[in-house]
Amino acid sequence: MAEDKLVSKVLGSDQVLTPSEISNAIFRIALVGGYKKREVEIYLDSVADTIESLITENHSLKEDLEKHRKMETSLRAALFSTQKLSENVLDAAKREAAALIGEAKVQAERVLLEAERERANAPGDGERDPSE
């Protein structure tokens, strides 16, 4: 059975029974009250098939886990980059907003000064004509 080599890798021991060992197990025959040899062989084959299937599934799940861990690492890196980018965009937007506010204040001061000059230069010393 090809899966025998995986058993020690998956389960981490050289002392573990492999599906082949289970299928090829030999039991002494009792003269009285022993089990039927064919039933034991069928059962052991079933157990070996089940173990082989579990080993294959375990191996597949470990591969999937490794893929997901790599994906998680990539996603974390992407998230970190995105957070940094959003922080940079936010900082740039704040700087631009501060600059626009500063420009607006300067422009408002100019408009006020211009209005004061026009009022000062207007006929009537800045007093309004009641007929207006």
Phi and psi in degrees as GROMACS dihedral restraints (atoms count N, CA, C in turn):
[ dihedral_restraints ]
;  ai    aj    ak    al  type     phi  dphi    fc
    3     4     5     6     1   -67.0    20    10
    4     5     6     7     1   -24.5    20    10
    6     7     8     9     1   -76.8    20    10
    7     8     9    10     1   -10.4    20    10
    9    10    11    12     1   -57.3    20    10
   10    11    12    13     1   -36.6    20    10
   12    13    14    15     1   -68.3    20    10
   13    14    15    16     1   -28.3    20    10
   15    16    17    18     1   -76.7    20    10
   16    17    18    19     1   -23.4    20    10
   18    19    20    21     1   -57.7    20    10
   19    20    21    22     1   -51.3    20    10
   21    22    23    24     1   -66.7    20    10
   22    23    24    25     1   -33.0    20    10
   24    25    26    27     1   -68.3    20    10
   25    26    27    28     1   -46.1    20    10
   27    28    29    30     1   -70.2    20    10
   28    29    30    31     1   -46.1    20    10
   30    31    32    33     1   -94.0    20    10
   31    32    33    34     1   -10.6    20    10
   33    34    35    36     1    74.1    20    10
   34    35    36    37     1    29.2    20    10
   36    37    38    39     1  -150.4    20    10
   37    38    39    40     1   144.0    20    10
   39    40    41    42     1   -86.7    20    10
   40    41    42    43     1    -8.3    20    10
   42    43    44    45     1   -93.1    20    10
   43    44    45    46     1     0.9    20    10
   45    46    47    48     1   -78.8    20    10
   46    47    48    49     1   143.3    20    10
   48    49    50    51     1   -71.0    20    10
   49    50    51    52     1   136.1    20    10
   51    52    53    54     1   -98.5    20    10
   52    53    54    55     1   162.5    20    10
   54    55    56    57     1   -56.2    20    10
   55    56    57    58     1   -37.4    20    10
   57    58    59    60     1   -64.7    20    10
   58    59    60    61     1   -42.3    20    10
   60    61    62    63     1   -63.0    20    10
   61    62    63    64     1   -38.2    20    10
   63    64    65    66     1   -67.2    20    10
   64    65    66    67     1   -46.9    20    10
   66    67    68    69     1   -64.3    20    10
   67    68    69    70     1   -33.7    20    10
   69    70    71    72     1   -98.8    20    10
   70    71    72    73     1    11.2    20    10
   72    73    74    75     1   -61.9    20    10
   73    74    75    76     1   140.2    20    10
   75    76    77    78     1  -117.9    20    10
   76    77    78    79     1   130.3    20    10
   78    79    80    81     1  -117.0    20    10
   79    80    81    82     1   146.5    20    10
   81    82    83    84     1   -74.0    20    10
   82    83    84    85     1   147.4    20    10
   84    85    86    87     1   -91.5    20    10
   85    86    87    88     1   125.5    20    10
   87    88    89    90     1   -83.0    20    10
   88    89    90    91     1   142.9    20    10
   90    91    92    93     1   -71.3    20    10
   91    92    93    94     1   -34.8    20    10
   93    94    95    96     1  -128.5    20    10
   94    95    96    97     1   133.4    20    10
   96    97    98    99     1    71.8    20    10
   97    98    99   100     1    18.6    20    10
   99   100   101   102     1   -78.4    20    10
  100   101   102   103     1   167.7    20    10
  102   103   104   105     1   -80.5    20    10
  103   104   105   106     1   158.1    20    10
  105   106   107   108     1   -73.8    20    10
  106   107   108   109     1   124.7    20    10
  108   109   110   111     1   -56.5    20    10
  109   110   111   112     1   -44.7    20    10
  111   112   113   114     1   -64.3    20    10
  112   113   114   115     1   -40.2    20    10
  114   115   116   117     1   -65.1    20    10
  115   116   117   118     1   -39.7    20    10
  117   118   119   120     1   -64.1    20    10
  118   119   120   121     1   -43.3    20    10
  120   121   122   123     1   -62.9    20    10
  121   122   123   124     1   -43.5    20    10
  123   124   125   126     1   -62.5    20    10
  124   125   126   127     1   -43.8    20    10
  126   127   128   129     1   -64.4    20    10
  127   128   129   130     1   -44.9    20    10
  129   130   131   132     1   -64.1    20    10
  130   131   132   133     1   -38.1    20    10
  132   133   134   135     1   -62.8    20    10
  133   134   135   136     1   -40.4    20    10
  135   136   137   138     1   -63.8    20    10
  136   137   138   139     1   -44.4    20    10
  138   139   140   141     1   -62.8    20    10
  139   140   141   142     1   -43.0    20    10
  141   142   143   144     1   -62.9    20    10
  142   143   144   145     1   -42.2    20    10
  144   145   146   147     1   -63.3    20    10
  145   146   147   148     1   -41.0    20    10
  147   148   149   150     1   -63.5    20    10
  148   149   150   151     1   -45.2    20    10
  150   151   152   153     1   -64.2    20    10
  151   152   153   154     1   -42.4    20    10
  153   154   155   156     1   -60.9    20    10
  154   155   156   157     1   -42.3    20    10
  156   157   158   159     1   -62.9    20    10
  157   158   159   160     1   -42.8    20    10
  159   160   161   162     1   -65.5    20    10
  160   161   162   163     1   -38.1    20    10
  162   163   164   165     1   -64.7    20    10
  163   164   165   166     1   -43.5    20    10
  165   166   167   168     1   -62.2    20    10
  166   167   168   169     1   -45.2    20    10
  168   169   170   171     1   -62.8    20    10
  169   170   171   172     1   -43.3    20    10
  171   172   173   174     1   -59.6    20    10
  172   173   174   175     1   -46.1    20    10
  174   175   176   177     1   -60.6    20    10
  175   176   177   178     1   -45.0    20    10
  177   178   179   180     1   -62.6    20    10
  178   179   180   181     1   -42.3    20    10
  180   181   182   183     1   -65.5    20    10
  181   182   183   184     1   -36.7    20    10
  183   184   185   186     1   -65.5    20    10
  184   185   186   187     1   -39.2    20    10
  186   187   188   189     1   -63.9    20    10
  187   188   189   190     1   -43.9    20    10
  189   190   191   192     1   -60.8    20    10
  190   191   192   193     1   -42.4    20    10
  192   193   194   195     1   -60.0    20    10
  193   194   195   196     1   -43.9    20    10
  195   196   197   198     1   -63.3    20    10
  196   197   198   199     1   -41.5    20    10
  198   199   200   201     1   -60.9    20    10
  199   200   201   202     1   -44.0    20    10
  201   202   203   204     1   -67.4    20    10
  202   203   204   205     1   -34.5    20    10
  204   205   206   207     1   -65.7    20    10
  205   206   207   208     1   -41.8    20    10
  207   208   209   210     1   -64.0    20    10
  208   209   210   211     1   -41.2    20    10
  210   211   212   213     1   -63.5    20    10
  211   212   213   214     1   -41.3    20    10
  213   214   215   216     1   -60.7    20    10
  214   215   216   217     1   -43.0    20    10
  216   217   218   219     1   -61.1    20    10
  217   218   219   220     1   -44.6    20    10
  219   220   221   222     1   -63.2    20    10
  220   221   222   223     1   -43.1    20    10
  222   223   224   225     1   -65.7    20    10
  223   224   225   226     1   -38.7    20    10
  225   226   227   228     1   -63.8    20    10
  226   227   228   229     1   -40.7    20    10
  228   229   230   231     1   -64.5    20    10
  229   230   231   232     1   -42.6    20    10
  231   232   233   234     1   -64.3    20    10
  232   233   234   235     1   -41.3    20    10
  234   235   236   237     1   -62.5    20    10
  235   236   237   238     1   -43.9    20    10
  237   238   239   240     1   -61.0    20    10
  238   239   240   241     1   -45.0    20    10
  240   241   242   243     1   -62.3    20    10
  241   242   243   244     1   -41.5    20    10
  243   244   245   246     1   -64.9    20    10
  244   245   246   247     1   -40.7    20    10
  246   247   248   249     1   -63.5    20    10
  247   248   249   250     1   -43.9    20    10
  249   250   251   252     1   -61.5    20    10
  250   251   252   253     1   -44.4    20    10
  252   253   254   255     1   -61.7    20    10
  253   254   255   256     1   -44.4    20    10
  255   256   257   258     1   -64.6    20    10
  256   257   258   259     1   -36.8    20    10
  258   259   260   261     1   -63.7    20    10
  259   260   261   262     1   -43.0    20    10
  261   262   263   264     1   -64.2    20    10
  262   263   264   265     1   -41.8    20    10
  264   265   266   267     1   -63.9    20    10
  265   266   267   268     1   -43.2    20    10
  267   268   269   270     1   -63.2    20    10
  268   269   270   271     1   -44.3    20    10
  270   271   272   273     1   -61.4    20    10
  271   272   273   274     1   -42.9    20    10
  273   274   275   276     1   -63.8    20    10
  274   275   276   277     1   -40.8    20    10
  276   277   278   279     1   -65.4    20    10
  277   278   279   280     1   -39.0    20    10
  279   280   281   282     1   -64.8    20    10
  280   281   282   283     1   -42.7    20    10
  282   283   284   285     1   -62.7    20    10
  283   284   285   286     1   -42.8    20    10
  285   286   287   288     1   -65.2    20    10
  286   287   288   289     1   -40.8    20    10
  288   289   290   291     1   -63.3    20    10
  289   290   291   292     1   -42.3    20    10
  291   292   293   294     1   -63.3    20    10
  292   293   294   295     1   -39.9    20    10
  294   295   296   297     1   -65.4    20    10
  295   296   297   298     1   -43.0    20    10
  297   298   299   300     1   -64.3    20    10
  298   299   300   301     1   -40.2    20    10
  300   301   302   303     1   -63.9    20    10
  301   302   303   304     1   -42.6    20    10
  303   304   305   306     1   -61.0    20    10
  304   305   306   307     1   -45.1    20    10
  306   307   308   309     1   -62.4    20    10
  307   308   309   310     1   -40.9    20    10
  309   310   311   312     1   -63.3    20    10
  310   311   312   313     1   -40.1    20    10
  312   313   314   315     1   -64.8    20    10
  313   314   315   316     1   -43.4    20    10
  315   316   317   318     1   -62.2    20    10
  316   317   318   319     1   -44.6    20    10
  318   319   320   321     1   -65.0    20    10
  319   320   321   322     1   -39.0    20    10
  321   322   323   324     1   -64.0    20    10
  322   323   324   325     1   -39.5    20    10
  324   325   326   327     1   -62.3    20    10
  325   326   327   328     1   -42.8    20    10
  327   328   329   330     1   -60.9    20    10
  328   329   330   331     1   -44.0    20    10
  330   331   332   333     1   -62.9    20    10
  331   332   333   334     1   -43.4    20    10
  333   334   335   336     1   -63.5    20    10
  334   335   336   337     1   -44.1    20    10
  336   337   338   339     1   -62.2    20    10
  337   338   339   340     1   -43.2    20    10
  339   340   341   342     1   -62.1    20    10
  340   341   342   343     1   -42.0    20    10
  342   343   344   345     1   -65.2    20    10
  343   344   345   346     1   -40.1    20    10
  345   346   347   348     1   -65.0    20    10
  346   347   348   349     1   -40.6    20    10
  348   349   350   351     1   -62.4    20    10
  349   350   351   352     1   -44.9    20    10
  351   352   353   354     1   -64.3    20    10
  352   353   354   355     1   -37.9    20    10
  354   355   356   357     1   -68.6    20    10
  355   356   357   358     1   -38.2    20    10
  357   358   359   360     1   -68.9    20    10
  358   359   360   361     1   -33.1    20    10
  360   361   362   363     1   -86.9    20    10
  361   362   363   364     1    -5.7    20    10
  363   364   365   366     1   -75.1    20    10
  364   365   366   367     1   146.4    20    10
  366   367   368   369     1   -62.4    20    10
  367   368   369   370     1   146.0    20    10
  369   370   371   372     1    94.9    20    10
  370   371   372   373     1    18.2    20    10
  372   373   374   375     1    52.6    20    10
  373   374   375   376     1    34.9    20    10
  375   376   377   378     1    84.4    20    10
  376   377   378   379     1     0.8    20    10
  378   379   380   381     1   -89.6    20    10
  379   380   381   382     1   145.5    20    10
  381   382   383   384     1   -90.1    20    10
  382   383   384   385     1   148.2    20    10
  384   385   386   387     1   -82.2    20    10
  385   386   387   388     1   124.6    20    10
  387   388   389   390     1   -61.7    20    10
  388   389   390   391     1   -20.8    20    10
  390   391   392   393     1   -78.0    20    10
  391   392   393   394     1   -10.4    20    10
